[in-house]
Amino acid sequence: MRSQWIAVVVTVACLILACARGAHAQAPTDPCAQVTPARVSNALGETVGAGQKSGTATCTWVADKPVHQVVTLMYSPPGDWGSRKTRQTPGITKSSVSGLGDDAIAETLGNLSTLFVKKGNTTFMVRVYGVPAAAKQLAIETPVAQAIAAKF
């Protein structure tokens, strides 16, 4: 009887640890491997170079011709989604974006758009620089985010 009780306790402890680990999912070790330069180039309409990793959670692709344009992917800390979605910041408008991950929002400030996506326990953002209109930025960010979300 005692050995059965120990087996139950060990099993429950393992399940708790496995669930806790999943609840705190982290960004992939190589954010640049989550989407190909070809996919980013296709979305941007310009050829980008290989992604440049910055820290452990960010990757940036750059197109220099005909104009300087940048696409950035950054993973958020676990648990960031709730505050990201509900936080109100003066001047920023938020809108839901359908068809991306489990949930997605676009934040717009002036002519700058940022797309945030939640898939499972992972949250990431895609942002485009060098494209003048927020609607055009979102049109570029969306297929890049779709490719990334498909990895989870």
DRENNU-632300 format. One line per field, with one value per atom (N, C-alpha, C): residue in one letter; chain; x, y, z. Coordinates in pm, 1 decimal, m for minus. Atoms other than C-alpha are relative to their C-alpha. Layout:
<atoms>
lofi	c(A,...)
bagu	c(A,...)
c1	c(X,...)
c2	c(Y,...)
c3	c(Z,...)
</atoms>
This chain:
<atoms>
lofi	c(M,M,M,R,R,R,S,S,S,Q,Q,Q,W,W,W,I,I,I,A,A,A,V,V,V,V,V,V,V,V,V,T,T,T,V,V,V,A,A,A,C,C,C,L,L,L,I,I,I,L,L,L,A,A,A,C,C,C,A,A,A,R,R,R,G,G,G,A,A,A,H,H,H,A,A,A,Q,Q,Q,A,A,A,P,P,P,T,T,T,D,D,D,P,P,P,C,C,C,A,A,A,Q,Q,Q,V,V,V,T,T,T,P,P,P,A,A,A,R,R,R,V,V,V,S,S,S,N,N,N,A,A,A,L,L,L,G,G,G,E,E,E,T,T,T,V,V,V,G,G,G,A,A,A,G,G,G,Q,Q,Q,K,K,K,S,S,S,G,G,G,T,T,T,A,A,A,T,T,T,C,C,C,T,T,T,W,W,W,V,V,V,A,A,A,D,D,D,K,K,K,P,P,P,V,V,V,H,H,H,Q,Q,Q,V,V,V,V,V,V,T,T,T,L,L,L,M,M,M,Y,Y,Y,S,S,S,P,P,P,P,P,P,G,G,G,D,D,D,W,W,W,G,G,G,S,S,S,R,R,R,K,K,K,T,T,T,R,R,R,Q,Q,Q,T,T,T,P,P,P,G,G,G,I,I,I,T,T,T,K,K,K,S,S,S,S,S,S,V,V,V,S,S,S,G,G,G,L,L,L,G,G,G,D,D,D,D,D,D,A,A,A,I,I,I,A,A,A,E,E,E,T,T,T,L,L,L,G,G,G,N,N,N,L,L,L,S,S,S,T,T,T,L,L,L,F,F,F,V,V,V,K,K,K,K,K,K,G,G,G,N,N,N,T,T,T,T,T,T,F,F,F,M,M,M,V,V,V,R,R,R,V,V,V,Y,Y,Y,G,G,G,V,V,V,P,P,P,A,A,A,A,A,A,A,A,A,K,K,K,Q,Q,Q,L,L,L,A,A,A,I,I,I,E,E,E,T,T,T,P,P,P,V,V,V,A,A,A,Q,Q,Q,A,A,A,I,I,I,A,A,A,A,A,A,K,K,K,F,F,F)
bagu	c(A,A,A,A,A,A,A,A,A,A,A,A,A,A,A,A,A,A,A,A,A,A,A,A,A,A,A,A,A,A,A,A,A,A,A,A,A,A,A,A,A,A,A,A,A,A,A,A,A,A,A,A,A,A,A,A,A,A,A,A,A,A,A,A,A,A,A,A,A,A,A,A,A,A,A,A,A,A,A,A,A,A,A,A,A,A,A,A,A,A,A,A,A,A,A,A,A,A,A,A,A,A,A,A,A,A,A,A,A,A,A,A,A,A,A,A,A,A,A,A,A,A,A,A,A,A,A,A,A,A,A,A,A,A,A,A,A,A,A,A,A,A,A,A,A,A,A,A,A,A,A,A,A,A,A,A,A,A,A,A,A,A,A,A,A,A,A,A,A,A,A,A,A,A,A,A,A,A,A,A,A,A,A,A,A,A,A,A,A,A,A,A,A,A,A,A,A,A,A,A,A,A,A,A,A,A,A,A,A,A,A,A,A,A,A,A,A,A,A,A,A,A,A,A,A,A,A,A,A,A,A,A,A,A,A,A,A,A,A,A,A,A,A,A,A,A,A,A,A,A,A,A,A,A,A,A,A,A,A,A,A,A,A,A,A,A,A,A,A,A,A,A,A,A,A,A,A,A,A,A,A,A,A,A,A,A,A,A,A,A,A,A,A,A,A,A,A,A,A,A,A,A,A,A,A,A,A,A,A,A,A,A,A,A,A,A,A,A,A,A,A,A,A,A,A,A,A,A,A,A,A,A,A,A,A,A,A,A,A,A,A,A,A,A,A,A,A,A,A,A,A,A,A,A,A,A,A,A,A,A,A,A,A,A,A,A,A,A,A,A,A,A,A,A,A,A,A,A,A,A,A,A,A,A,A,A,A,A,A,A,A,A,A,A,A,A,A,A,A,A,A,A,A,A,A,A,A,A,A,A,A,A,A,A,A,A,A,A,A,A,A,A,A,A,A,A,A,A,A,A,A,A,A,A,A,A,A,A,A,A,A,A,A,A,A,A,A,A,A,A,A,A,A,A,A,A)
c1	c(81.7,0.0,86.6,m87.7,282.7,67.0,m65.7,455.9,m97.7,98.8,133.0,m19.2,14.6,96.6,118.7,m119.8,455.0,m7.3,12.0,390.1,m100.2,100.4,79.0,58.9,m59.5,266.7,103.3,m101.7,556.6,m66.0,70.6,316.0,m63.0,62.7,123.1,106.4,m107.7,448.3,55.0,m49.1,569.7,m99.0,102.0,240.1,m1.3,m2.8,254.1,120.4,m120.7,610.8,m12.4,15.8,525.8,m94.8,94.7,226.9,62.4,m63.8,426.7,101.8,m100.3,701.7,m66.4,71.3,451.0,m61.0,61.3,289.0,100.8,m104.1,621.3,86.3,m73.6,717.3,86.0,m91.6,1011.7,12.9,m25.4,1112.3,94.4,m94.9,1292.1,143.0,m138.4,1669.1,55.3,m43.5,1713.9,m121.7,118.1,1440.3,11.9,m18.7,1593.2,m37.8,35.0,1515.7,m150.5,145.3,1141.8,m65.4,52.8,1093.1,119.7,m111.7,1309.3,12.7,m16.4,1459.5,m86.5,84.2,1270.0,m144.0,137.9,938.1,m13.1,0.5,1025.7,9.5,m15.7,1138.5,m129.9,127.3,814.1,m104.0,96.5,605.7,35.6,m45.9,816.5,m0.9,m8.8,844.3,139.2,m141.1,1220.0,84.2,m88.6,1513.8,68.6,m67.5,1636.5,117.7,m111.1,1960.3,m39.6,23.5,1992.8,m40.5,41.7,1826.9,117.3,m104.1,2047.2,m58.4,48.4,1994.2,54.0,m37.8,1999.0,m49.0,39.1,1999.7,m57.6,57.1,1797.4,m141.6,142.0,1453.6,m32.4,25.9,1496.0,77.7,m65.7,1574.7,m45.1,28.2,1594.4,49.2,m35.0,1592.5,1.6,m16.1,1711.3,5.5,m8.3,1651.4,56.3,m61.4,1875.8,m29.2,26.6,1766.1,m141.5,m33.9,1582.6,m1.8,m0.6,1512.7,28.5,m30.3,1613.7,m130.9,119.0,1340.0,42.8,m37.5,1351.5,m124.0,104.6,1137.2,60.8,m50.5,1180.0,m99.2,75.6,1058.4,55.4,m44.9,1070.2,m99.2,82.5,941.4,m14.0,28.6,779.4,20.6,m12.0,831.4,m128.7,120.9,592.0,m95.2,100.0,268.8,m23.9,11.8,299.1,m132.0,116.3,m14.8,m113.7,112.5,m273.8,17.4,m23.3,m116.9,14.1,m15.5,m29.4,m136.5,130.2,m386.7,m87.6,89.0,m550.6,60.2,m65.6,m294.2,m47.5,41.6,m422.5,112.0,m105.7,m160.7,m52.6,49.9,m249.6,60.4,m44.1,m232.2,7.2,m8.0,m222.1,m139.4,126.6,m521.2,29.7,m14.8,m564.2,m116.3,106.9,m755.9,32.9,m18.1,m808.8,34.9,m38.0,m651.1,m37.2,46.3,m820.1,92.5,m73.9,m658.7,145.8,m138.9,m332.4,6.2,m18.2,m241.1,m130.4,119.3,m482.3,m66.6,50.9,m519.6,104.5,m93.5,m364.7,m60.9,42.1,m381.0,102.8,m87.0,m240.7,m8.8,m4.8,m129.5,49.1,m37.7,m110.8,21.7,m33.9,56.4,46.0,m33.3,53.9,7.4,m15.8,192.1,83.8,m76.3,359.1,m94.3,81.6,190.6,90.4,m69.3,301.4,m101.6,88.9,146.4,47.6,m28.6,133.2,m84.4,68.4,43.3,24.6,m10.4,m26.8,m32.2,23.2,5.8,42.9,m30.2,m19.1,48.7,m58.1,202.7,105.5,m102.6,418.7,m63.5,43.0,376.8,116.1,m105.0,569.2,m57.6,41.8,559.0,80.7,m65.5,641.1,m22.7,8.7,719.3,81.1,m66.1,813.6,36.9,m46.2,1018.4,34.4,m36.9,1075.7,m112.7,119.6,726.4,m91.2,62.8,530.3,m139.8,138.6,172.8,m23.3,28.3,47.4,m72.7,72.9,m192.1,93.7,m97.6,94.7,91.9,m83.0,306.7,m71.8,77.5,30.2,m13.7,9.0,m5.3,130.1,m129.4,365.1,17.0,m16.4,362.3,m82.9,93.7,66.4,53.9,m50.6,218.4,126.7,m117.8,544.2,m45.9,52.7,349.1,m68.1,62.3,149.1,103.7,m107.0,470.8,59.7,m56.4,603.0,m97.6,101.8,277.1,m15.8,13.2,269.2,106.5,m108.0,590.1,m37.4,36.3,409.1,m121.2)
c2	c(m118.9,0.0,126.0,m116.4,240.6,25.9,m19.1,181.4,56.8,m57.6,259.3,149.3,m140.0,582.7,82.3,m68.5,683.3,15.9,m7.6,604.1,108.2,m101.9,825.8,139.5,m129.6,1113.3,39.5,m27.8,1086.0,34.8,m27.3,1076.0,138.5,m131.4,1380.5,109.7,m99.8,1571.2,19.9,m10.3,1493.2,75.1,m71.0,1612.1,148.8,m140.8,1936.6,69.4,m59.0,2001.8,14.8,m7.2,1926.7,113.0,m107.8,2163.4,135.5,m127.3,2438.0,38.2,m27.2,2406.6,48.0,m41.5,2434.2,138.2,m129.9,2738.2,113.2,m100.7,2919.5,m23.5,22.8,2846.3,121.0,m107.1,3047.8,13.1,m23.5,3192.7,m107.9,94.0,2961.2,50.5,m41.0,2961.8,80.3,m78.1,3099.8,63.1,m62.9,3349.1,15.9,m17.0,3390.3,m125.4,125.3,3025.7,m18.8,16.2,3082.5,38.9,m39.6,3237.6,21.4,m9.5,3230.7,141.5,m128.4,3538.7,8.7,0.3,3434.9,37.1,m31.6,3452.4,148.1,m141.1,3792.1,86.3,m73.8,3914.9,3.2,7.9,3796.3,94.3,m87.9,3981.1,147.3,m138.3,4297.0,52.2,m41.9,4299.5,47.0,m33.6,4359.1,m115.2,107.4,4122.7,38.8,m21.6,4096.9,m95.3,88.5,3949.6,m98.7,95.3,3675.6,76.1,m63.1,3754.0,19.7,m31.1,3915.5,m13.1,26.6,3780.1,106.5,m96.9,4029.8,m53.6,63.0,3877.6,m137.7,133.7,3562.6,0.1,m3.5,3685.0,83.2,m92.9,3916.5,m36.9,17.2,3882.2,113.8,m110.0,4155.5,m34.1,16.9,4130.9,138.6,m133.0,4430.5,m8.8,m21.3,4533.5,140.0,m131.5,4818.9,63.0,m55.4,4859.5,m35.9,m137.2,5046.5,96.0,m84.7,5191.6,m88.3,72.5,5092.9,m38.8,50.7,4871.2,m111.8,95.0,4652.9,m74.3,82.4,4365.3,m60.1,48.7,4275.3,m96.3,98.5,3971.9,4.1,4.3,3982.4,m80.4,78.1,3731.0,72.9,m64.0,3859.8,m100.6,90.8,3719.1,m79.5,77.5,3440.5,79.6,m69.0,3579.1,144.3,m139.2,3910.2,29.9,m24.1,3862.9,72.4,m61.2,3952.7,149.4,m142.9,4287.3,71.8,m60.6,4354.0,31.6,m17.0,4309.6,102.9,m88.1,4510.6,136.5,m126.7,4787.0,110.8,m115.9,5125.0,102.9,m100.0,5370.4,115.8,m115.5,5723.4,4.6,m12.6,5761.1,m129.9,130.3,5387.5,m57.2,69.2,5223.3,m147.3,144.7,4847.9,m55.2,67.3,4628.4,m148.5,144.9,4253.1,m35.4,51.0,4064.9,m148.0,138.5,3739.5,m86.7,96.4,3426.5,m16.1,12.2,3451.9,m62.0,62.2,3215.3,m19.2,10.8,3191.0,136.0,m135.0,3567.8,94.0,m97.4,3870.9,139.0,m138.9,4247.7,83.2,m98.4,4533.1,126.9,m128.2,4842.1,103.1,m105.6,5164.1,128.8,m129.9,5486.0,86.7,m82.7,5750.4,m86.5,81.7,5581.3,m124.6,120.1,5292.3,m108.4,114.6,4951.4,m107.5,114.2,4663.4,m111.0,115.2,4318.4,m91.0,90.8,4106.3,m125.1,127.5,3737.2,m89.3,101.2,3478.7,m134.6,137.9,3111.9,m91.3,80.3,2872.0,91.8,m82.1,3013.1,96.4,m84.9,3206.8,127.9,m129.0,3575.8,62.4,m66.8,3756.9,120.4,m115.7,4081.5,5.9,m26.1,4166.1,147.3,m143.4,4524.4,28.8,m40.5,4683.9,147.1,m138.0,5001.8,35.4,m45.7,5209.5,m6.2,2.6,5156.2,108.1,m120.7,5482.0,m12.6,4.9,5368.7,m121.3,107.2,5162.6,m117.0,108.8,4963.5,m84.7,75.6,4865.2,m81.2,73.0,4769.9,m125.8,114.5,4544.3,m106.2,95.1,4385.2,m78.6,70.0,4292.3,m86.2,70.4,4189.6,m127.5,112.9,3952.1,m129.6,128.0,3687.6,m46.9,39.7,3694.8,m65.9,55.8,3634.2,m134.8,128.9,3354.7,m110.6,99.3,3174.1,m37.0,25.7,3209.9,m78.4,68.6,3104.0,m146.0,137.8,2791.0,m92.1,79.8,2675.0,m51.2,37.8,2641.1,m89.3)
c3	c(0.0,0.0,0.0,m7.7,87.0,m134.7,129.4,m248.0,m103.7,90.3,m434.0,29.5,m38.5,m237.8,m50.8,48.8,m326.9,m151.5,145.9,m693.8,m40.0,30.1,m690.8,24.6,m32.9,m522.6,m105.5,101.2,m769.9,m133.2,125.5,m1066.5,1.8,m10.7,m945.0,m3.7,0.8,m880.4,m140.9,138.5,m1233.5,m88.1,77.8,m1382.3,31.8,m39.3,m1184.5,m60.7,58.2,m1296.2,m150.9,145.6,m1659.3,m38.1,28.5,m1652.7,27.8,m33.5,m1481.8,m105.7,103.2,m1739.3,m128.5,120.0,m2025.3,14.5,m22.8,m1866.8,m10.4,8.9,m1878.0,m123.0,123.4,m2235.9,m31.3,33.0,m2355.4,m150.0,141.2,m2686.2,m52.8,59.0,m2925.7,19.5,m20.8,m2880.4,m116.4,115.6,m3231.9,m67.2,59.6,m3321.7,m151.6,144.7,m3670.5,m78.7,67.0,m3748.0,m12.6,m0.3,m3706.4,m132.0,130.5,m4051.0,m92.9,94.4,m4362.6,m56.9,68.2,m4527.3,m126.9,120.5,m4842.9,34.9,m42.3,m4655.5,37.9,m37.4,m4508.7,m125.5,125.8,m4852.8,m78.6,71.8,m5009.1,61.0,m66.8,m4749.9,m19.6,9.6,m4771.9,m143.5,139.7,m5149.6,m37.3,21.6,m5121.4,53.1,m44.7,m5073.0,130.2,m128.1,m4715.0,11.3,m30.1,m4590.2,107.3,m108.4,m4332.2,126.2,m124.3,m4001.5,93.3,m97.1,m3740.2,140.3,m135.4,m3390.8,95.5,m102.4,m3105.5,133.2,m125.8,m2761.2,m27.4,15.3,m2716.8,m54.9,34.7,m2819.3,m122.9,109.1,m3119.1,m125.2,129.0,m3488.1,m91.2,90.5,m3751.4,m139.5,140.9,m4131.2,m63.3,57.9,m4335.4,m151.7,144.9,m4695.9,m19.6,19.0,m4812.7,m135.0,133.6,m5173.2,m39.9,37.5,m5307.7,118.4,m120.1,m4960.2,120.7,m123.1,m4608.7,69.3,m67.9,m4460.0,94.4,m103.9,m4150.2,47.8,m61.4,m4021.7,126.3,m128.2,m3654.5,63.2,m78.4,m3459.2,141.4,m138.8,m3081.3,83.3,m90.6,m2828.9,132.7,m128.3,m2510.1,112.2,m114.0,m2162.0,19.9,m28.1,m2059.7,89.7,m80.0,m1918.5,m39.8,42.4,m2105.3,m71.6,85.5,m2316.0,70.7,m71.4,m2052.7,16.9,m18.3,m1972.0,m133.9,132.6,m2336.9,m59.9,63.4,m2447.3,71.5,m75.2,m2169.4,31.6,m32.6,m2114.5,m93.9,78.0,m2228.2,4.3,10.2,m2351.8,m84.4,76.5,m2462.9,m141.0,138.4,m2840.2,m77.3,66.8,m2914.6,m15.8,25.0,m3077.7,m20.8,12.2,m3059.7,m79.6,74.4,m3298.5,m7.7,11.4,m3310.2,m143.7,132.1,m3599.5,m1.1,3.1,m3697.0,m85.1,80.3,m3834.8,36.5,m43.3,m3640.5,138.6,m129.6,m3359.9,74.1,m84.0,m3068.6,17.4,m15.2,m3047.3,m59.4,56.5,m3215.5,5.3,1.0,m3187.6,m75.4,63.0,m3390.1,82.7,m68.8,m3203.8,m100.2,92.4,m3402.1,77.1,m56.7,m3295.7,m115.9,116.1,m3565.6,m124.8,120.4,m3875.9,25.9,m35.9,m3688.8,50.7,m39.4,m3661.4,60.0,m59.6,m3439.0,18.0,m8.9,m3457.2,112.1,m111.3,m3139.7,m16.3,19.2,m3157.6,120.9,m105.8,m2888.0,m61.8,46.0,m2977.4,113.6,m118.5,m2685.8,110.6,m106.0,m2412.1,m52.5,61.5,m2656.9,m54.7,51.9,m2737.3,m75.2,75.7,m3007.4,m73.3,77.3,m3200.2,m128.4,128.0,m3559.9,m29.8,29.7,m3654.5,m125.8,124.2,m3987.0,10.7,4.7,m4021.8,m144.5,133.2,m4334.6,m101.4,84.2,m4475.8,56.9,m53.0,m4447.8,60.2,m47.6,m4375.3,89.7,m95.4,m4080.3,m65.9,67.3,m4303.2,m85.1,79.8,m4533.7,90.7,m96.0,m4234.8,47.4,m47.6,m4102.5,m108.9,112.0,m4448.0,m17.3,4.3,m4429.2,125.0,m127.3,m4062.3,5.9,m11.7,m4101.8,m59.8,49.8,m4336.7,70.9,m76.6,m4141.9,131.0,m124.2,m3819.2,m23.5,30.9,m3985.5,m10.2,13.9,m4075.1,135.3,m132.5,m3720.2,85.3,m80.4,m3552.4,m40.9,48.9,m3768.4,60.3,m60.9,m3592.2,137.6,m136.9,m3258.4,2.4)
</atoms>
